[in-house]
Amino acid sequence: MALSWGGRDALPALPPLYGRGRGLSGCRGGRSAQARRGRHGGHRGAAAAAAAAARGLARAGTGARAAEQRRPLGPEKTLGLLEGSVVHQEGALLALNKPPGLPVLGQPGELSLDALLPALRRRLGLPAEFHVVKAPARQCSGLVLLSSCYHTTKKLQQFFTKARQRGQYLATYCAVTVGVPAEAEGEIRTGLCWQQQGDTAMVVPVPAPGRHSLARKEVKSTLTRYRVLGARGGCALLQLQPKTAFPEQLQVHLTLLLCPALGDHEHSSRVGSVLGVPFLLTPEAAPTRTQVLDEELLSRLGLSPQQLHHLPLHIHLQELVLPEGPLCAPPPPHFLRTLRCLGLPECPSAARGSPPHSSLSAH
């Protein structure tokens, strides 16, 4: 099924939520960065940091306490978390598993991954500065691809460009949704653009964008392929593969499916329900608010209504296709706990480990 959607509705940006996520060590099939560091007698501190983060998250990841403890972390705790989040390190490439809510490029004075990279490099004992090649949006968790070499970055950018031209889907996300799509798989197509409403710039869907607006890049045609991996009790686990990239694309597309992502406190208020039948509300009738869940779903998640505004967005960048093969990162603990609470299956992945030895070495 291909779903084409028009509309001029959207909601303001999600307030920053940065809390306790966790990056795990590399998947099966390749040497994890921690294993390499341990064998060379290097950075034992990273393994210790990962273990400490795991113990802390295990204590925090049960019941309502998981939502309550999603408070902003300081630079030192964030560095400790990132130090244990390395999923792949090979040559000039470094991959992290970013927690939800941490911006990659923040405002001046704001805690962000980019601002922490110099200190993280020193903690990991790496000689060169890294820059971001690919990363999920602030609210999402998942893979961040870093490079310390201009030639490596250029090769990756050329690979990504050619792959998109071939129609290849390079990124695979998993998402927990409130609601189940009418079709088991399909595509969501819509134009998206930024629109100023008062003091707030927001992303809005555009019905049948005109040729001139597309040529002037005022509107971008967007496409996301989706597949339902499991559904139970009115919730679903979806696999999402965006073919295009636009801010908040996945959140908007899920809302247009009438199945907003769990933890989407921005767009979810636009999906109403009458006698259990969902429908899309106008922006005027749906001001931005904390996501509203029914009592039965709250009970299954072990949350109270007062704790909902701490619930993180359940969209995770699980897999990136690289020239030498796919690279994967497992979902964070809060995501896995939600799957268990809702009786949903684990996120499958075509990648069972880090890619083979990379030919993208520094020059």
N, C-alpha and C positions, 0 to 999 in steps of 0.2 A: 504494500500500500504506500502510495506517495501522498503525503498530506501537504497541501499548499495552503498557506494561511495569510490572510490580510488583516489589517487592523492598525490602529495608531495608538495603541495603549501600551503603557509601561509604567514602572514605578521607580522611585528614587533608589539611589545606591544603598546597598547593605551597610549598616554600621560595622566598623572593624571588629571582628571577633578573632582574637588570637589566643589560643589556649594549648592544652596539652595534646599534641599529636605525637606520633613516634615513627621514625624511619627504622626499618629493620635491615639486617645485614643481607648480603646478596642472596638471590634465589639459587636453587640447585642448578648445576650445569656449568658453573664457572667459579673461579676463585673470588671469594669476597675480599673487599678491601681490608677488612679486619684480619682475615686469615693471612693475607700477604704481609701485613705489617707485623703480625705476630711471628711469622717465620723468619723475617729479616731482623728480628730483635728490636723493631722500631716502636711505634706509637701504641704502647699498651694502654695509655690513658684513654684512647678512643674506645677500646673494648670495655674498659671499666665504666666509661660514661654510658655506653649502650646498655650495659647490664643494669646500671643504676636507674637509667630511664625506664627500662623494662619493669624493674621492681616497683618504681613509683607509679607507672601507668597501670600495673596490675592492681595496685591498691586503689587507684582512683577510678578504674574502669568498671565498677559495679554499681548498679542501681542509680538512684538519683544523684549520688555523690559525683558521678562522672560529669553531669551537667553543671553541678554547683561549682566544680573546681576548674571550669573553663574561665580562668581569670588571666589577664595579661601577664606574661612572663618578662622578667628583666633580661638584659643582654647576656649576663653570665649563664643563667639557666637555659636561655635559648641556644647559646653556643654549645653547652653540654648536650642539649637535645640534638643539634645538628651534627655534632661530632660523632654521635652514634647512629646517624641516619645514612651513612654512605652505603650505597648498594652496588656501586661499580667504580673501579679505578683502573685505568689502563692507558699508559702513555700520557697523552695530553688531555684525556677525557676523565671527568669525574661526574658521577651521578649521585644525587641525594634524593631522599624520600621526604618531601616537604610536608610539615603539618598544616592543617587547614587554618586559614585566617592570617597566615604570615605573608605580608606582601613581598614580592620579589624586588620591585623598585618602589620605595616608599617616598613620602613627602620629606622635605628637609627636617631633620630632627626626629623622624619617625623610625622606629625599629623595623628593619627590613633585612632580607637576605643579602641584598647587594651591599648594604652598609656593614654587615657582619663578615663578609667574605675575607677581608684581609686578616682579621683575627682568627677566623676558622682555618685559613691557610697555615698560619703560624702554629696553631694547635695540632694540625695534622702533619706538620713538618714538611710541607710541600714547598719547593723552591720558587715556583712561578705564580704570578697573579692569575686568578681565574675570572672569566666573565660568563654571563648567562647566555646560552644558545637557545634553549627551549625550556619552558616552565608553564605550569598551570596557573590559572587566575588566583588572586589572593584568597578567595573563599574556599577554593578547592585544595585537596591534598594531592600528593603524588610526585611523579618524577620531575626533577629539575636536572637538566643536562648542562654541564659547565665545560669550558675549554680553556686551556692556558696557551694555545698556539693559534696564531692567525691563519696559517695554512690549513690546520685541522678544521677550524671554524668555516673557512671558505669552502672546503670540500663538503662539509655537512650541509651548508646552505645550498650548494649546487645539487646535492643529492635530494634534499627536500623539495627544491623547485622542480626537478625533473620527475620526481615521484608524483607530485601533485598534478603535473601536466599529463601524466599517464593515468590519472584518475585513481591513484592508490591512496588508501586511508592509512595515514601514518600514526595516528594517536587513537588509543582505545581507552575509554573511561568506563567505570562502573558507577551506577547511581541507584540509591534507594528512593523510591517514589511513593507518595501518598496518592493512591489510585493506580489502576491497572489499565494500560492502553487497550483500546477496542480491538486492535489488530496485534498479533504476536510479533510482527516485525514490519518495518516500513521506513519511510523517509519523511522528514519534515523540511519543507522548503518555504522560505519567506525572505523578504527584504528586511534589513535592519538598518537603523540609523540612529544617531544621537539627536535628541530634541530637548530644547531648553523649556522647562516649565517652572516659572518663577525663578528661584535661586538655584534650582537643581537641574543638572543635565542628566537625562535618562535615555536608556536604549528602548526604542519603540519598533514594533513590527510595521512594515509598510506594505500595503496591498498593491500587488502588481506594479512594482517600481518601473518608472518610465526609463526609456533609453537614455535621455539626457541626464537624468539624476544619477544613473549608474555611471555614465561617462564622466560626469563631474565628480564622481566618488562621494556624492552626498548620501547615497544609499548603497549598501552592499548586499548582493544576493547571497544567501547562506543556505547551507544544506547539512543536515545531520542524519546519519543512518542509525536506526535503533533496532534492538532485538530484546524481547522479554526472556530473561534467563530463569525466572521463577516468580510465582505470585502466590500470596496467601493472605487471607484476612483483609483484603482491600489494599494491600501494599505490594510492591513489586521490586525486583532487582532487574535493572536494565543495563545492557551493554550499549554504549554510545560511541559512535565514530564520526566526529565532525570532519567534513571535507573542506570546510572553510573555517576561518578564525575571525571572531568578532567578540568584543567584550560582552559577557553575560549571555553568549549565544546558547549555551546548553540550558541555562535556567529558563530563558524565554521559550526555547523550543519545547521543553518539558511542560511548561505552563500551557502552551498551545495544544499539547496532547491532553490537557485537562488532568495531568498527573504531575504536580509540582514536586520537586526534590524535597526530601525530608531535610529540614533545617534551612530551607529557603525563606528567609524573613523579608524578602523583597517582593517577589512576584507571586507568591502563593496566595495572597489575599484576593487575587483576581479570579480565583476559581471558587465559585459558590456551588451550592447543592440544594436541590429541592426534591424531597422524597428519595434521597439517595442518588439522584441523577445530577452529575456535575454540569456546570455551564460557566461560560466566561463572563465576568462582570466588566463594566466600563471603569476607567480609571477614577471617575468621580464617585462611583459607588464603592470603590475598593481602595481606600487610603492604605499606605504602607503600614504594616503592623507585624508584630511577632506572629509566626505561623500558628494557626489554631488547629488543634488535634482533638478528636473526640475522646471521651473518657475511656472507652475500651482500649484505644490505641495508646493513650497515656499510661494505662495500667500495664500493658504489655511491655512498654519501654521502661517502666519503673520511674516515671517522671510526674511531677505536679505541674499545673499550668504556670505557676510562678517561676519554674525552672526552664521553661521552654526557650526563653530568649538567649540562653546559653548554649542551646543545641546547635552544633556545627553543621555546616552544609555537607550532605552525604553525596558528594561527587568527587571521585578519585581518579586521577590519571594513572592508570595501571600499566600501560604499555606504550613504548615508542619504538618504531621501526627505524633501525640504523643500517648503514651499508653492510655491516657484517652480521646482521640478524636483529631480532627484537630484544629489547631490554625491558625488564619488568620490575615492579615494586609492589609489594603486598599492601592491602588497605591498612589504615591505622587501627589501633585497638578499639576505638569507639565505633568504627564502622563494622568491624567483625562482631562486636557485642550486639549491635543492632540487628545484624543478620540472624544471630542466634535467638534473640528475643522475639523476632518476628517469624521465625521458622523458615527463613529464606536460605537458599543454597549459597555456598561460597562462590566468590568471583572466579570463574575459570580464566585461564590465560593460555594463549598459544605459546608464550615464552615460559619455559620452565627454568630459566636461569639467565645469567649474564650472557651477552653475545660472545662468540668465539674471539680469539685473539685479534685485536683490531689492527687494520692496516693504516689507520688514521694516526700515525705517529707524528710527533713534533719534527719540524724541519729546522 
